[in-house]
Amino acid sequence: MKNNAKPFVVIVFPTERANTSTRYGGFAARLKKAGGFKGYDIITVALENLAYVTYETKEAHVIDPVSGKDLGNANFVYLKSWEAMPEEAAALATYLFYKGVQFIDTLPLGMGVSKLATMYRLWSQAIAMPHSVYVRRSDRLAAFLESEHAAYLGDRFILKDIVGMKGKHNYLTTRREAIEIIKKHPDIQFVCQRFIPNDGDYRVGIYIDEPGFVIKRVGNGNSHLNNTSTGGTAEYIPVHKASKKLLAIAQQASSAANLQVAGVDIIRDVVTKKWYVLEVNQGSQIVTGAYVKKNVEAFNTSFDQALRGRYKRPRQHPTRMIGRRATAGLFELGIKKVTAKIDTGAYSSTLHAENIHVSTDENGLSVLTFDIHPSDLLETVNNDTRMIRTHDFFMQRVRSSNGQVQERYSIKTPITIEKRRFMAVITLSDRSAMGYPLLIGRKMLRSRFIVNVELDENNHSDWKY
C-alpha cells in the first residue's frame, strides 16, 4: 500500500502548555509563519506525555498520545529545553539514534541513569526485556493502561518506581489496581512491566566488564519480590559454575548500559525458559547486602588486575568505522558469519535466500519460509542449509540496481557488525548472480557506521585502483 502520509518534524518541549505559548505550540507557529519547514507538518510534543513502549519482540516505540505519532517515523526531531527531564530525553535520544532519525540536541545521548534510559539502551542492543511501558505524567499513564495497547502487559503485571530501590513501590497488580495506585502516588514516575513467572531471579555483579559474582534470590512466598531486603533468601553461585548464557547476558546488558561496574538483574521464565533482563543497576551491592566478603574479594581482584595493567585496553581502531566490506552475524537465522558488501548507494539491505514462499500454517496464519545455503562467504551453524519459518514478515517495495521496482518479502532480525548488535530490516532475494550474499545499504548504516572505502572486512587497508 502506498504511504501518502505527509513528512513531519517534531519539536519536543518538557511540559505541555497552551498551543499559543512560545514555549510550546506557538514556537512552531512562528517558524511556519516566517516561511520555514515548507512541505512539512510540524508537531509539538511534551516529554511528560510521551509513551515509551518496548516489546519482547525487540520492537520499541515512543508515541505522542495527543497526535498518535510515533517519533521514530519523524523526518527530524528538535529536543528543545529538555534539561528539566534528562531521563526522558536520554531515552528518546537513544530511540531516535538507533531508528536513524536525525535529531538535535544529541547531548542527551550521554545522559540518563534511571530504569527508563537503561531500558532503551538495552533495546538498542536487542537484549530481551519484558514488555514495558512508561509515561511520566500519571494521568497519561493511567489513560494508556485503559487502552488496548496495555494488553501486552497481561492480566497482572509489575508496576514499579522508575528510580525505586530494594523493592519499594514495586507492585504485582491488575490494570484497575494500577490506576488506583498511580492516582494515590501522583508524584512517583512508574514503569509497567509484564510479570515473568519464575522460581527466583539472579543478580550478576559485573566488575570491570567481567562477571564478579552471581547470587540467586528466591522470595519468601508472601510477595512477588525476590529481593533479600523484602525477606527473600540468597544463594551464592561461583562464577565458574554459573550458566554461561546467564553470564553472557549480564555482560551484554552492562555493556549496553555503558556501565563497567554493575548489578544486572536477570530472570528466567519457568514456562518458556527464556531469559529476560529486568534491570541494570549502577555500582551493585559491593560492601552491603548478601555475601559481602565474597563480593569485596571479587571487586578487589578485578581492580587489582586493572591497576596492574592487565585490564584489556580499548581497541585502537575507531569503533564506528567499517570498510567497503564487513563481516556480520545473523544468529537468529543460523548464520554465524557472512561477508557483506557495503553499498551507500542502496537504501535497503538484502540477504541471499532461496525457495522463498508464503504458506498457511495449521492455525490459518501466513508463514514465510526460505532457505539459506552455506557458501565460501556465508557460514551457517554446523555448515548446514537452514530452513527459516517466520510469521513476522512484510512486503517492501525496493528499487533494484537496474532501476526496476520490485516487491520483496522483508524480515526484522538482530544483526551483529563490529561487535555491535541491533535490530535490522532485511529484504530477501536471490543474489546468486551477485558477488556477496549480503548487501548492506545506507538505512542500516545511518547513525551507526562510517564507511572508509580503503578498508576491507578486517579493517585492513586493501585499496586497489
C-alpha positions as CSV (number, residue, x, y, z in Angstrom):
1,M,0.0,0.0,0.0
2,K,1.4,3.4,-0.9
3,N,2.1,5.7,2.0
4,N,0.7,9.2,1.4
5,A,1.5,10.5,4.9
6,K,3.0,14.0,4.8
7,P,6.6,14.2,6.2
8,F,6.7,15.7,9.6
9,V,9.1,17.4,12.0
10,V,8.7,17.1,15.8
11,I,9.6,19.8,18.3
12,V,9.9,18.5,21.8
13,F,9.3,20.5,25.0
14,P,9.4,19.2,28.6
15,T,5.8,20.0,29.5
16,E,2.6,20.6,27.7
17,R,1.4,24.2,27.5
18,A,-1.1,26.2,25.6
19,N,-0.8,25.8,21.8
20,T,-0.3,29.6,21.5
21,S,2.6,29.6,24.0
22,T,6.1,30.2,22.5
23,R,7.2,27.5,25.0
24,Y,5.0,25.0,23.2
25,G,2.8,25.2,20.1
26,G,3.4,28.9,19.5
27,F,7.1,28.3,18.8
28,A,6.3,26.1,15.7
29,A,3.6,28.5,14.6
30,R,6.1,31.4,14.4
31,L,8.6,29.3,12.5
32,K,5.8,28.4,10.0
33,K,4.6,32.0,9.7
34,A,8.2,33.0,8.8
35,G,8.2,30.6,5.9
36,G,10.0,27.7,7.5
37,F,9.5,24.0,7.0
38,K,7.7,24.2,3.7
39,G,6.2,20.9,2.7
40,Y,6.4,19.5,6.3
41,D,3.9,19.3,9.2
42,I,5.3,20.5,12.5
43,I,4.1,18.6,15.6
44,T,4.8,19.9,19.1
45,V,5.0,17.2,21.8
46,A,5.8,17.2,25.5
47,L,8.3,14.8,27.1
48,E,6.0,14.3,30.1
49,N,3.2,13.0,27.7
50,L,5.3,10.5,25.6
51,A,4.6,6.8,26.0
52,Y,7.8,4.8,25.9
53,V,7.0,1.2,24.9
54,T,9.3,-1.7,24.4
55,Y,8.2,-5.2,23.4
56,E,9.6,-8.7,23.9
57,T,9.7,-8.9,20.1
58,K,12.6,-6.4,20.3
59,E,10.4,-3.7,18.9
60,A,10.1,-0.3,20.6
61,H,8.1,2.9,20.1
62,V,8.0,6.4,21.5
63,I,4.4,7.6,20.9
64,D,2.8,11.0,21.4
65,P,-0.7,10.1,22.7
66,V,-2.1,13.5,21.6
67,S,-1.2,13.3,17.9
68,G,-0.9,9.5,17.8
69,K,2.5,9.9,16.0
70,D,5.5,7.6,16.6
71,L,8.5,9.8,16.8
72,G,10.5,7.0,15.1
73,N,8.7,7.9,11.9
74,A,9.7,11.6,12.0
75,N,11.9,13.3,9.5
76,F,13.6,15.4,12.1
77,V,13.2,16.0,15.8
78,Y,14.3,19.0,17.8
79,L,14.7,18.4,21.5
80,K,14.2,21.9,22.9
81,S,14.6,22.9,26.6
82,W,14.9,19.2,27.6
83,E,17.2,19.8,30.6
84,A,14.4,19.5,33.2
85,M,13.7,15.9,32.1
86,P,17.1,14.3,31.2
87,E,15.9,10.7,31.8
88,E,13.0,11.1,29.3
89,A,15.3,13.0,26.9
90,A,18.0,10.3,27.1
91,A,15.6,7.5,26.3
92,L,14.1,9.5,23.4
93,A,17.6,10.3,22.0
94,T,18.6,6.7,22.2
95,Y,15.5,5.6,20.4
96,L,15.9,8.2,17.6
97,F,19.6,7.4,17.2
98,Y,19.0,3.7,16.7
99,K,16.0,4.3,14.4
100,G,18.2,6.5,12.2
101,V,16.1,9.7,12.8
102,Q,18.1,12.9,12.6
103,F,17.7,15.0,15.8
104,I,19.2,17.8,17.8
105,D,20.5,18.2,20.5
106,T,22.5,15.0,20.7
107,L,23.8,15.7,24.2
108,P,21.1,13.7,25.9
109,L,22.6,10.5,24.4
110,G,25.2,10.6,27.2
111,M,22.8,11.2,30.0
112,G,20.2,9.2,31.9
113,V,20.7,6.7,34.8
114,S,17.2,5.6,35.5
115,K,15.4,2.3,34.5
116,L,13.9,4.2,31.6
117,A,17.2,5.3,30.0
118,T,18.6,1.8,30.6
119,M,15.5,0.2,29.1
120,Y,16.2,1.9,25.7
121,R,19.9,1.2,25.8
122,L,19.1,-2.5,26.3
123,W,16.6,-2.3,23.4
124,S,19.1,-0.7,21.2
125,Q,21.4,-3.8,21.6
126,A,18.5,-6.2,21.1
127,I,18.7,-7.5,24.7
128,A,15.5,-9.2,25.8
129,M,13.3,-7.4,28.4
130,P,9.7,-8.0,29.5
131,H,7.1,-5.8,27.8
132,S,7.5,-2.4,29.3
133,V,5.6,0.9,29.3
134,Y,6.5,4.3,30.8
135,V,4.7,7.7,30.8
136,R,5.9,10.4,33.1
137,R,2.6,12.1,33.6
138,S,0.4,10.0,35.9
139,D,-2.9,10.8,34.2
140,R,-1.4,9.9,30.8
141,L,-0.1,6.6,32.1
142,A,-3.5,5.8,33.6
143,A,-5.1,6.6,30.3
144,F,-2.6,4.3,28.5
145,L,-3.5,1.5,30.9
146,E,-7.1,1.8,29.8
147,S,-6.2,1.5,26.2
148,E,-5.9,-1.7,24.1
149,H,-2.1,-1.2,23.9
150,A,-1.8,-2.3,27.6
151,A,-3.0,-5.8,26.8
152,Y,0.7,-6.7,26.1
153,L,1.3,-6.4,29.9
154,G,-1.0,-9.3,30.7
155,D,-3.8,-9.6,33.3
156,R,-1.4,-9.0,36.2
157,F,1.9,-7.1,35.7
158,I,4.6,-5.3,37.7
159,L,4.2,-1.6,38.5
160,K,7.3,-0.1,40.0
161,D,9.0,3.3,40.7
162,I,11.3,4.2,37.8
163,V,14.1,5.1,40.3
164,G,13.0,2.7,43.1
165,M,15.3,0.5,45.1
166,K,15.0,-2.5,47.4
167,G,11.5,-3.3,46.2
168,K,10.0,0.0,47.4
169,H,6.9,0.9,45.4
170,N,7.0,-2.3,43.5
171,Y,3.6,-3.9,43.0
172,L,2.1,-7.0,41.3
173,T,-1.2,-5.6,40.1
174,T,-4.1,-5.6,37.7
175,R,-4.8,-2.6,35.4
176,R,-7.6,-1.4,37.6
177,E,-5.4,-1.7,40.8
178,A,-2.5,0.0,39.0
179,I,-4.6,3.0,38.1
180,E,-5.6,3.5,41.7
181,I,-2.0,3.2,42.9
182,I,-0.9,5.8,40.3
183,K,-3.7,8.2,41.4
184,K,-2.6,7.6,45.1
185,H,1.1,8.4,44.2
186,P,0.9,11.1,41.5
187,D,4.5,12.3,42.2
188,I,6.1,8.9,41.5
189,Q,7.0,8.0,38.0
190,F,6.0,4.4,37.4
191,V,7.1,1.9,34.8
192,C,5.0,-1.1,33.9
193,Q,6.4,-4.5,33.0
194,R,4.9,-7.8,32.2
195,F,5.2,-10.2,35.1
196,I,7.6,-13.1,34.3
197,P,6.6,-16.4,36.1
198,N,9.8,-17.5,37.9
199,D,11.3,-19.6,40.6
200,G,13.7,-16.7,41.6
201,D,15.9,-14.3,39.9
202,Y,19.7,-13.7,39.6
203,R,21.9,-10.7,40.5
204,V,25.1,-10.8,38.4
205,G,27.8,-8.5,39.6
206,I,29.9,-7.1,36.8
207,Y,33.3,-5.8,37.8
208,I,35.5,-4.1,35.2
209,D,33.4,-5.6,32.4
210,E,33.7,-9.2,33.8
211,P,31.4,-11.3,36.0
212,G,32.5,-11.0,39.6
213,F,29.7,-12.8,41.4
214,V,26.3,-14.5,40.9
215,I,23.6,-14.6,43.6
216,K,20.3,-16.4,43.1
217,R,17.4,-14.8,45.1
218,V,14.2,-16.5,45.9
219,G,11.1,-14.8,47.5
220,N,9.6,-16.0,50.8
221,G,6.2,-16.7,49.1
222,N,4.5,-13.7,50.7
223,S,5.3,-11.4,47.8
224,H,6.2,-11.5,44.1
225,L,9.6,-9.9,45.1
226,N,12.7,-12.0,45.3
227,N,14.8,-9.2,47.0
228,T,16.6,-10.2,50.2
229,S,15.6,-6.7,51.5
230,T,11.9,-7.9,51.4
231,G,12.5,-11.3,53.1
232,G,13.9,-13.4,50.2
233,T,16.7,-15.8,50.5
234,A,20.0,-15.7,48.7
235,E,22.3,-18.4,47.3
236,Y,25.8,-17.7,46.2
237,I,26.9,-19.3,42.9
238,P,30.6,-19.3,42.0
239,V,31.1,-17.7,38.6
240,H,32.7,-20.7,37.1
241,K,29.6,-22.8,38.0
242,A,27.1,-20.3,36.7
243,S,25.2,-20.6,33.4
244,K,27.4,-19.3,30.5
245,K,24.2,-17.9,29.0
246,L,23.4,-16.0,32.2
247,L,26.9,-14.5,32.3
248,A,26.9,-13.6,28.7
249,I,23.6,-11.8,29.0
250,A,24.8,-9.9,32.1
251,Q,28.0,-8.7,30.2
252,Q,25.9,-7.6,27.2
253,A,23.5,-5.7,29.4
254,S,26.2,-3.9,31.4
255,S,28.0,-3.0,28.1
256,A,24.7,-1.7,26.6
257,A,24.1,0.4,29.7
258,N,27.7,1.8,29.5
259,L,28.5,0.5,33.0
260,Q,31.7,-1.2,33.8
261,V,30.6,-1.9,37.4
262,A,27.0,-3.0,37.6
263,G,24.5,-5.3,39.1
264,V,22.4,-6.9,36.4
265,D,19.1,-8.5,37.5
266,I,18.1,-11.4,35.2
267,I,15.1,-13.6,35.4
268,R,14.1,-16.8,33.6
269,D,10.5,-17.6,32.6
270,V,9.7,-21.0,34.1
271,V,7.3,-21.7,31.2
272,T,9.2,-20.7,28.1
273,K,12.7,-21.0,29.6
274,K,13.6,-17.6,28.1
275,W,15.9,-15.2,29.9
276,Y,15.0,-11.5,30.5
277,V,16.9,-8.6,31.8
278,L,14.9,-6.8,34.5
279,E,17.3,-4.0,35.5
280,V,20.9,-2.9,35.2
281,N,21.9,-1.1,38.4
282,Q,25.0,1.2,38.7
283,G,27.5,0.0,41.2
284,S,25.8,-3.1,42.7
285,Q,26.0,-4.1,46.4
286,I,29.7,-4.3,46.9
287,V,30.1,-3.7,50.6
288,T,26.5,-4.3,51.7
289,G,23.8,-7.0,51.2
290,A,24.3,-10.7,50.9
291,Y,27.8,-12.4,50.7
292,V,29.7,-9.1,51.3
293,K,33.0,-10.8,51.9
294,K,32.9,-12.7,48.6
295,N,31.8,-9.6,46.7
296,V,34.5,-7.5,48.2
297,E,37.1,-10.1,47.3
298,A,35.9,-10.3,43.7
299,F,35.8,-6.5,43.4
300,N,39.3,-6.1,44.8
301,T,40.6,-8.8,42.5
302,S,39.1,-7.0,39.4
303,F,40.6,-3.6,40.4
304,D,43.9,-5.2,41.2
305,Q,44.1,-6.5,37.7
306,A,43.1,-3.1,36.3
307,L,45.8,-1.3,38.4
308,R,48.4,-3.8,37.3
309,G,47.6,-3.1,33.6
310,R,46.1,-6.4,32.8
311,Y,42.7,-4.8,32.1
312,K,42.2,-5.0,28.3
313,R,42.8,-1.7,26.7
314,P,40.2,-0.2,24.3
315,R,40.7,-1.2,20.7
316,Q,42.7,1.3,18.6
317,H,40.5,1.3,15.5
318,P,37.5,3.6,15.5
319,T,34.6,1.5,16.8
320,R,32.2,3.0,14.3
321,M,34.2,2.7,11.1
322,I,33.9,-0.1,8.6
323,G,35.3,-0.8,5.2
324,R,33.8,-1.5,1.8
325,R,33.1,-5.0,3.1
326,A,32.1,-6.1,6.5
327,T,31.6,-9.3,8.5
328,A,28.2,-9.8,10.0
329,G,26.4,-12.4,12.1
330,L,22.7,-13.1,12.0
331,F,22.5,-15.7,14.7
332,E,18.7,-16.0,14.8
333,L,18.9,-17.1,11.1
334,G,21.6,-19.6,11.9
335,I,24.3,-17.5,10.2
336,K,27.5,-17.5,12.2
337,K,29.4,-15.3,9.7
338,V,28.7,-13.7,6.4
339,T,30.8,-11.3,4.3
340,A,28.7,-8.3,3.3
341,K,29.1,-5.7,0.6
342,I,28.6,-2.2,1.8
343,D,26.6,-0.1,-0.7
344,T,25.9,3.5,0.4
345,G,24.0,3.9,-2.9
346,A,21.4,1.3,-1.9
347,Y,18.8,2.3,0.6
348,S,17.8,-1.1,2.0
349,S,19.7,-4.3,2.8
350,T,19.3,-7.6,1.1
351,L,20.2,-11.2,2.1
352,H,20.5,-14.0,-0.4
353,A,17.8,-16.7,0.1
354,E,16.3,-19.4,-1.9
355,N,12.9,-21.2,-2.1
356,I,11.2,-18.0,-0.8
357,H,7.4,-18.6,-0.4
358,V,4.4,-17.9,1.8
359,S,2.1,-20.7,3.0
360,T,-0.6,-21.1,5.7
361,D,0.1,-23.0,9.0
362,E,-2.2,-25.2,11.0
363,N,-3.7,-22.1,12.7
364,G,-4.6,-20.4,9.4
365,L,-1.7,-17.9,9.8
366,S,0.6,-16.8,7.0
367,V,4.1,-18.1,7.4
368,L,7.2,-17.1,5.3
369,T,9.6,-19.9,4.5
370,F,13.0,-19.6,2.9
371,D,16.3,-21.4,2.7
372,I,19.8,-20.2,3.5
373,H,22.7,-22.2,2.0
374,P,26.3,-22.1,3.3
375,S,29.0,-20.9,0.9
376,D,32.5,-19.6,0.8
377,L,31.2,-16.2,2.1
378,L,28.5,-17.4,4.4
379,E,29.0,-19.8,7.3
380,T,25.9,-21.4,8.9
381,V,25.7,-23.3,12.2
382,N,27.0,-26.8,11.6
383,N,27.6,-25.7,8.0
384,D,24.1,-26.9,7.1
385,T,21.4,-25.5,4.9
386,R,19.0,-23.5,7.2
387,M,15.2,-23.5,6.5
388,I,13.7,-20.5,8.2
389,R,10.0,-20.2,9.0
390,T,8.6,-17.0,10.5
391,H,5.2,-15.2,10.9
392,D,6.9,-11.9,11.4
393,F,7.4,-10.6,7.8
394,F,6.0,-7.9,5.5
395,M,6.3,-6.7,1.9
396,Q,8.6,-3.9,0.9
397,R,9.0,-2.1,-2.4
398,V,12.6,-2.0,-3.5
399,R,14.3,-0.4,-6.5
400,S,16.9,-2.8,-7.9
401,S,20.2,-1.8,-9.4
402,N,18.7,-1.8,-12.9
403,G,16.0,0.7,-11.8
404,Q,13.1,-1.7,-11.6
405,V,10.8,-1.5,-8.6
406,Q,10.2,-4.9,-7.0
407,E,8.1,-6.1,-4.1
408,R,10.2,-8.3,-1.7
409,Y,9.5,-10.1,1.4
410,S,11.2,-8.5,4.4
411,I,12.0,-9.6,7.9
412,K,13.3,-7.9,11.1
413,T,16.2,-9.7,12.8
414,P,19.1,-8.9,15.1
415,I,22.4,-8.4,13.3
416,T,26.0,-8.1,14.7
417,I,28.6,-5.9,13.0
418,E,31.8,-4.8,14.6
419,K,30.6,-6.3,17.9
420,R,27.5,-4.1,17.8
421,R,24.2,-5.9,17.9
422,F,21.0,-4.2,16.8
423,M,17.7,-4.9,15.0
424,A,17.7,-4.6,11.2
425,V,15.2,-4.8,8.4
426,I,16.4,-7.1,5.6
427,T,14.8,-7.9,2.3
428,L,15.1,-11.4,0.8
429,S,16.2,-12.0,-2.8
430,D,18.1,-14.4,-5.0
431,R,21.6,-12.9,-5.1
432,S,23.3,-16.0,-6.6
433,A,24.4,-13.8,-9.5
434,M,25.9,-11.2,-7.2
435,G,29.4,-11.3,-5.6
436,Y,28.2,-11.2,-2.0
437,P,25.3,-12.9,-0.2
438,L,24.5,-9.9,1.9
439,L,24.2,-6.3,0.8
440,I,24.1,-3.6,3.5
441,G,22.5,-0.3,2.5
442,R,22.6,3.2,4.0
443,K,19.4,2.7,6.1
444,M,21.3,0.2,8.2
445,L,24.5,2.2,8.2
446,R,22.9,5.5,9.2
447,S,23.9,6.8,12.6
448,R,25.8,3.6,13.2
449,F,28.9,3.4,11.0
450,I,31.2,5.5,8.9
451,V,32.4,3.8,5.7
452,N,36.1,4.0,4.7
453,V,36.4,2.5,1.2
454,E,40.1,1.9,1.7
455,L,39.4,-0.8,4.3
456,D,38.4,-4.4,3.9
457,E,36.2,-6.5,6.2
458,N,39.1,-6.9,8.6
459,N,39.6,-3.1,8.8
460,H,42.9,-3.5,6.9
461,S,44.0,-1.2,4.2
462,D,43.3,-3.0,0.9
463,W,42.8,-0.4,-1.8
464,K,43.2,-1.3,-5.4
465,Y,42.9,1.3,-8.1
